[in-house]
């Protein structure tokens, strides 16, 4: 073992020399392998991971051949270095350009690397942390993009892999760049009362230590560090002021074994009054990422709440270092099980292979939320994301149970399928003998499912159903949109061409399978009397020389005039066409039609170059007359106008007629909307208002 350790130290020294030389010779300011290895050393990563970090220095990527790494350090190290380079080059900042990868593709690469070997992602996380540390002197727009990407992708992944130390710093630095004023405000508030708070926590710790010594319990007791982004999220989520947070005063107790954890809990609850709803037993019910600890809040001296966390040293190490410490545990066991569970959960996200947006939504929803624990009728414990519904529970039990779910009981009481489950509740699913899910279950506004697992299974069901069912569902949705918008006839083939589909039946199938959303469909429908005013013809369709820039006189770019523009040859947009701008390199903004093939087939990495453009000074608003039928009640008109205001729709006039016999009311509202998609969306929302029977656009002529 000693010889092996010595050989490993020799390899690390060789890699260190190469990384040191790379740092000294490279003139570009970017994350260095030495700094990344130092971060990984702090989370107790193994020697092989340190070698990979050192050899992944961006300068070595360009100057050191893979064959040389394999010969000098072995195949495993060479393969991991290649994976890290694959991750690093995807979103690397170069002085000459800012590459903006699509988050879904970045996430997919990260997940694939986790599935193959989690150490590649650990190194990548450390590179991202070092990049954030270097960002303070970089361009503000670049800082914002990287910080947002960190909160969306990297910090949740660090959380899933249990690497607490990386997660906290990634979050705090990203938050500092994204919201510097709020960050500074919270930091100042924490600093203002720091001395008083520390004195109070010190007093509490001394009382607790005396209590532990009196009961012959050996423990380390200390104050828990504060993480500003975590505090910010709690103030937002719980709608509390800083001083109202329970864990502003926080103490951590480290003991030798699990039995002692519960003994300490008993002493703490015996000495101080505790807050029952703030107690969590993550030892009996670990978090999905393997985190274990007892959390409780007690009312300490002067009536101030104190959060106490109690755990063993092994639990603490895992909370701080997560899977980074996996290879240091030679006996495997629990750590192996946690790693396998994390990787399997991440692998499931790759099921959304053809749906980038769904994968991102599922990732954010599942990997960064607290867990709840509910019971089956037989008393088995089921772990779900906080906010999960009975439908999520049903799909967790079995896919068929989810498909055939028609109702649910919680603690013996019937609840709606949108009910948010809470820890400790007993859930029973009521099923039909036959049948499948409803398309409405996929609508995020209705709140039927929270977990990505359930959404994926529902989507798969609809994709696997037979041809006729999809056709019928698609025709039903199209008819509903047509009637809602007041359209008598629809040219199916023309509509199919808009979506680049060969036939009308293919369009209906795509709509029925939920590949085309109702809002997309509404936006593509043409209302005969709804035509924009034709602005003056633009002076030219071909690129204008840089000296003139005259095309911009007829096009407004995100509200700004007098920018250099030209009309793209590929689609030759004409006044009245729906248009979009593409920022070119050195030639200004190219104006395309929105349905231009070059725009529709644009690679994800170039999507960020698209900007809103419009003919004339402002987007055209169209007057439409809406008819709302409802049962009259106090506040009805206010609720409807609130929806219109929230959607930024101008109300021109309203007229209501109430039937005194049955208290029904017919409202006619003239409003100005920008496109059919907006109209369809707002009619759906009005239709969900309490007491509303129907909402539609009135036809004329």
N, C-alpha and C positions, 0 to 999 in steps of 0.2 A: 504493500500500500504506500509505504514511504517512497519507494522508487517511482511508483506511478505518479505520486504527488510531485516529486522532483521533476519528472519528465514534463508534467503539465506546466509547472512553473517555468521551465525552460522555453516551452512553446509560447507562453504568455509574454516572456521577455523578448522573444524574437518578434512577435507581433507588435509589441510596444515600440521596439526600435523602428519598425517600418512605419508605424503611425506617427512617431515623433518626427521622422524624416519628412513625411507627407505634410505635417503641420508647418514645418520650417520652410518647405519649398513652395507651398501653395500660396498664391497671393490673394485668392478670393476669400472673402469673409463668409464662411458657412460652417455648419456643425462639424466638429472634428472628432475622429474616432477616439482619441484620448479622453475627451470630455464625456463622450457617451459611455465609454467603459467605466469612467469614474461614477457616473450615475448608477450604472448597473451594479457596481461594487457596493454601492450604498443600499441596494435592495437584496444583497446576498446572492447574486446570480452566480452560477457555477463557472469554472475556469474556461470551459469550451465556449460559453456564451460571451465571455470577456474577449476571447480571441476573435470571435466573429465581429464584435463591435469594433475592435481595433482595425481589423482588416477591411471593414466596410467604409473606411474613410473615403470620401468622394474623390480625393486625389488619387488614391490607390486604385479605385475603380477604373480610372483612365490609364494607369501606368503599370499595374501589376496583372499579369495574365492569370486566368483561372487555372491553367495547367500548373503554374508555379505554386499557387496556393495549395493545390491538391498534393503536389509532390512534397511540399515542406510541412503542411499542417494536417493532411489527411482529407479523405473524401467527404466526411460529415461536415467539417468546417467549410470546405470549398462550396458544398451545396447550400449551406446556410448563408454564406456570404453572397452567393448568387441570388438567393431569395430576398435578402435585405436590399441588395442593389436594385432588384426588380421593383421593390416597394419604394425605395428612395427616389429613383429616377422618374417615377410616375408623377410626382408632384414637387420636384425640386425647383427651387428658385434660382434662376440664372440672371446675371446682371443685364443681359440683353432682352430678356422677355419674361413675362409672368405666365407660367403654364397654369391653366385653371382646369383641373380634372373634374369630371363629373363625380359627385360624391358616391353615387351608386357603384361606379367602376372601382373607385378607390376602396370602398368597403368590401366589394367582392374580392379584390386582391388580398385584403387583410384577412378575410374569412378563409380563403383558400390556403393562405400561409398558416393560419392557426390550425386548420385541419391537418396539414402536412407536418408542421413542426412549430409549436407555439413559441419557441425561442426566437425565431425570425421576427415575430411580431413584438416580442419584448424589446428586442434591439431597435426596431422601428419606433416603438413608443418612446424610447430614450432619445432617439434622434429627433423626434418631434418636440420633446421637452427642451432639448438643447437649442433647437431652432427658435422656440418661443423666447428663450432667454436672450437670444441675440436680436430679437425683433424690435427692441425699444428704439433703435436708431434707424429703422427702415421706414419706407413709405407708408403713410397712414392707410391707404386702400389695401395694400398688401397685408398689413397687420390685421385689419378687419377680416379679410377673407380667411387667413390662416387661423385666426382665433375662433371664428365661427365654425370652421371645419373641425377644429380641435374639440369644441363642445359637442358637435353633432356626431363625430365618428370616433376620435381617438380616446377621449375621456370615458365614454361609455364602454369602450372595449377594455380599457384598463380596469374599469369597475367589474366587468364580467370576469376578467382573469384574476380579480382579487388583489391587484397590486395597488393598495391604498396609497402608498407614498407617491407613486407616479400620478395617480388620479387626482389627488389634492392639488399638486403643483400645476398640473396641466389646466385644471379648472380655474385656479386663482389667477394664473398668468393670462389665460384667455379672457376671463372676465375683466381683468385690468385693462386690456386693450380694447375690448368691445364697449365697455361702459366705464370709462375712467372717472367720471364725476361721481357715480354711485359707489365705485370701489373706494375712492378717496374719502367720500362721506362716511362709509361704514368703518374704514380704517381709522379715521379721526374719532368717531364715536367710541370705538373700542379702546383707543389710546387715552381718551379723556378720563375714563373711570378705571383705567387698568390697575392703578395702585390700590384703589379701594377694593376692586374685585379680587386681585391677587391676595390681599390681606384676608378677605373673607374666605376664599378657597383654602388658604394656608391654615386658618383657624379650624375649618371643617376637617381638613386632612389630619390635623393634630388630634382632634377628638376621635376620629375614626381609628387612627393608629393606636391610641390608648385602649380603645374598645377591643381591637384585634389582639393586642399584646395581653390584655387581661384574660382573653380566651385562648391564649397560646397558639395563635394563628400567625404563621410567617407569611408576610406579603409585602410587595412593593406598592406604595400608594403615591400618586402624583397627579398634578393638574393636567387635564387633556388640552392639547394645543387647539386653537381656533382656526378654522379655514373660512376665509371671507366669502367665497362663493357658496359654500354650504349654508352659511348664515343668511346670505341674501336669498337663496332658494326657500329657506324656511320662512323668512319674513313674508315672501310673496305667496307661498302656498298656504300658510296659516293666517295670512292677513293680520300679522302682529307687528308691533313696534319692537325694536331691538331689545329693549329692557324686559319685554314680556316673554322672551324665549326661555324655555326651561333649561336648555343646555348651555346657557351663557356662563353658568358656573358648572364646570364639569370635572369629575374626578375619575381616575382609572385605577383599578385594583388588580394586580397580577399575583396569582397564587400558584401552588404546585400542582393541584389536580382538580378534577371536575367536582368531586364531593365537597372540597373546600370552597368552590365557587358558590354552591348553594348554602353552605354554612355561613359565609360572609353575607349573602343576601338576607338570610334570616336575622343576623345581627343588625344589619343596616335598617331593615324594616322594624325590628324591635326597638331600635334607638330613636328613629325618626318616623313621623307619619309619611306614608308614601301615596303617590297619585296612581290609582289602579290602571287607568286608561293609558298611562305612559310606560307600563311594564311590558317588556318583550323578552321572551326566552328564546334566543337564537342558538342556544346550546342544544336543546331538545329539537328545535326546528331551525336548522341552519339556513342561511340565505342561499340562493341559487349558486352564488359564486364560492360557497364553502365557508363564508364568514360565520364565526361562532362567538357569542358573548352574551352575558346577561345585562340588560339595560333597565334601569329603574330611575324614577324621579322621586326625591324625598323633599319634605319641607324642612330646611335646615335652620340654623340660628337666624334670628331677626325675621323669621317667616319667609326667607328667600328660598326658592326652589333650587335644588342641586341635582344634576344628572350623575348617576354613578354607573360605570361600566365595570363588570367583573369578568375576568377570563384567566385562562392558564397562559403560561409563557408560550406554549406551542400555538395556542389560538391567536395570541398577539402577533407572533411571527408571521402566521399565515395571513392575518388581517393586513399587515404592513407590506408583505412581500409576495403573497399569493402564489401563483404558479411559478414565479421566479425562483422560489425556494424548493420547488418540486424535486429537482435532481440532487438536492442535498440530503433528501430523506432516502436512505438506502433500502429501508424496509418496505417502502411503498405504502400499501394499505389505504388509509383514509385519504391521503393526498392523491393517490392514483384515482380513486373513485371520484373525487371532486374535479380533477382535471378532465376525466372522461365525460363527466356530466356537463361541464362547461363547453367542451369541444362539441359534444352532441347537440347541445342547444344552439351553438353557432352554426353547425352544419345544417340544421333545419332551416335557417334563414336563407340558405342557398337554394331552397326549393323554389323561391320566387325568381327563378333564373331569367324569365322573359319579362319581368315587371319590376323595373328599377325603383319606381316610386313606392310600390308596395313594400319592397325589401327595406328601403330606408325608413318608412313609417313603422314597420314591424320592429326594426332594430331600435329605433328611438323609444317606442312604446314599451318594449319588453326589457331591454338591457339596462335601463337606468331607473327603474321604478322599484319601490319597496315591495316586499312579498307579503301575501296573506296566506293563512293556513285554514282551510275549511274541511269539513268532515263529510264522508259519504254516509248513507243510511246505516251501513255496517260499522261505522266508526273509524274507517281508514282516513288518514290525513292526506289531503291533496294541496300541493303548493301552487299558487297562481300569482300573477302580477296584481298589485294593488289596483282596485277599480274594476277587476274582472267581474263578469256577469254570469248568470246561470248558464248561458249558452257557451261561454268560455269553459266553464266547468264540464258541461256535457261533452264538448269536443275533446277535452283533456281525458275524460274517462274512455271514450271510444268514438271514432269518427262516425259510426252509424248512429250512436246515441245522439250525437250533435245533429246529424241530418234529420232525424225523426223527432227531435225535441219540439214539443208543442206547449209546454208550460213548466213551471217549477214551484216547489215548496221550499221555503227556508224556515227551519225550526217548526215545521208542521203548518206553516201559513203560506197560502198562495201569494206569489209575488210576480210582478211583470218580468219579462225576459231581459229588460234593460236595468234591472235592480243591481246596484253595486254591492257585491258580497263583502262581508267583514270577517276577520279572523274569528274562529271558534264556532261559526254557524254551521248547522247541519243542512246539507242540500240534497233534495230529492228531485230527479228529473222525470217529468211526465211525457211519455212518448206515444206517437201514433204507430200502428203496425206497418204502415207504408208511408211513402212520401219523401220529400227532400227539403232542403233549405229554401228560404225566401230571398229574392234579390235584395229586398230591403235590409236584410241583415248586413250587407256590405256597405250600406250608406253610413259614413262616419258621423253624420249629423244626428242620426237616429239613436246611436249608442248601443246597438245590440251586442257587438263583440269588441273586446279590447285587445286580445292577444293576437299576435301574428299567426300562431299555429291555427287558430280557429278560422281566421280570414283566408289562409292558404287552402285549408280543407274545403271551405265553401266555394272558393274560386274553382278549385279542381273539380268539384261536383258539377258545376255549371258547364265547364269545358268538356266533361265526359258524357254529358247527356246526349240523347240522339238528336239527329238533324231536325226532325219535325218540332220537337219541343223548343229548340232554339229559335226556329222560324216563328213559331207562335208567340214566344216571349218577345222577340224583336218587333213583330208586327203590333203587338199590344202596346209596347213602349212608344213606338212611332205614332200610333193612333192617339195615344194619350197626349204626347207633345203637340201633335197637329191640332187636336181639339182645344187644348189649353191656349195655344197661340192663335187660334181662329183661322187656320189654314184649311181650305176646302180640299185641294188636291196637291199631291206631292209626286214629282217625277223621280221614281226610285232609281232609275239608271243614272240620271244626272247627279243625284245625291251620292250614289256609289262612287262615281268618278271623282267627286270632291274628296272622298276618303281613299282614293287610289285603289278601289276595289273593282273587279271586273264586271260584276252583275249586281242587280238589286237584291237578289236572294243572299248574296255574300254580305251585303250591308246588314240585312235583317239578322243573319246569323251572328255577325260581330256585335250588334246591339244586344241580342238575346244572350250572348255569352258574357256580356258586360265588358267586352274589349273596347267598345265605344260608349262613353258615359252619356246619360240623357242631356247633360249640359252641352257636351260637344255636338250632339245631334241637333239640339235647338239652335245652336249658333250657326249651323250649316243650312238650316231651313230658310227658304226665301219667302218673305212676305211681299206679295205683289205691289201693294200700295206704299210699301216702306222702302223708299229709295233716297239715298243721300242727295243733297244739293250738289250739282256739278260745279266744282271750282273752275277758275280760268285755266285753260290748257297750259301745261308746262312748256317752256321754250324749247326743250330738246329731250330726246330719249337716249342720247349717247353721252358718255362721260364728258364733262366739261373740263377745260384746262384749269389748273389750280388758281390761275390769276382771277377768274371770273366768279366762280362759286354761285352762279345765278340760279341754279336749280333749287337752292334752298329757299328762294323767294316764294315758292309755291308749296313747300312742305315744312311743317313744324316738327322738330325733333325734340321729344320730351319737353315741349313748351318753349324751346329755344329756337330763335331764327338765326339766319345769316351764318350757318355752318356749311362747309363744303360738302355737297351731295351730288350724286348722279344717278340716273335711272338705269337699272341693270338690263343688259341686252337679252338675257335668258328668258325673261318673262314680260318685259316691256310694260310696266304698270301704266294704266291710264286713269285719268280723274274718275273717281267713283269706286275704283278697285280698293279692296282692303289691302293695306300695305304694311310693311315692316322694314326696319333699317338694319343693315349689317355693317359694323365698323371694320373697314379694311385697314391694311397696313400702308400708310402713306398716301392713300387716294381719297380719304374722307369716308363718307357714309354712302353705301350703295342702297338704293331704294328698290325693294323687291315686292311682288305680290305675296300675300300670306300663304297662298296655295302653290307657290313656286316649288318645283321639284328640288331645286338646290337648297331651299330653306328647309323643306320637310326632311330631306336626307342629310341635314347638317350633322357632323359628328358631335357627340356630347361635349367634347372638350372645347368646341367653338360656340356652344349655345350662349355663353356669357357675353358674346359680342353682339347679340341681337338687342335692339333697343326699340322703344315705341316711337312711331312716327304717325303723322296724320296729315291729310290735305287741309290747308288753311290754318287758322290760328288755334282752333279748339276742336276736339272730337265732336262729331255731329250728334245731337240729341233728337230723338224722334217722339212726337206725342202719340200716346196710345190710350185707349179707353179700356179700363179694367172693370169687370163686373164681379162683385163679391156678394154671395148669398149666405146669410147667417141667421142665427137666432139672436135677437137683439139683447144686449146687456150693457151695463155701465162700463165704460172704458174700452169698448170694442174698437171704435174709430181710432182711439189713441194708440192701441196695440198695433193696428195696421199701419198707421202713419209712422210709427216708430220703426217698423221693419223697412219701410220705404226710405226713411231718413238714413238708417244704418247702411243701406245699400247705395247711398249717395244718389238717390232718384228724386228729382224735383217734382213736386205735386202742383199741378196747374189749378185744378178745382175738384171739389167733391160734391156729390149729391146723394142723399139717402131717402128711401121711402120705406116706412115701417107699416106692416100690416097689424092693426090693432087686435084682430081676431086670434091670430096664432103667434104674435110677437116676432114674426120673421121680418127681416130687413134686407133690402136690395141696395147695395151701394154701387155707385158709378164714380170711378176715380179717373180723372185724366192726369197722366203722369208722363214724364219725359225720360226715356231709357236709351241706352247707347247701342244695344244690340239684342238679338233674340235670346242669346244665352243668358244675359242678365235678366230679361223679362221672364224666361222660364224659371230661373232660380227664385226670383222674388214671388212668383205665383205659387211655387211649391211651399215657400215659407209662410205666405199668407194662408194657404190651405191648411196648415198645421196649427193655426191660431185657434184657441178654445172657442167653440160655438160656430165656427165657420164651416158651411156645408160645401161650398165650391168657390173657386177663384179662376177666372179665365179672361182672355182678351176678347173684347167684343168685335165681331166682324161687321164690316160696313159694305153695303153694295152687294 
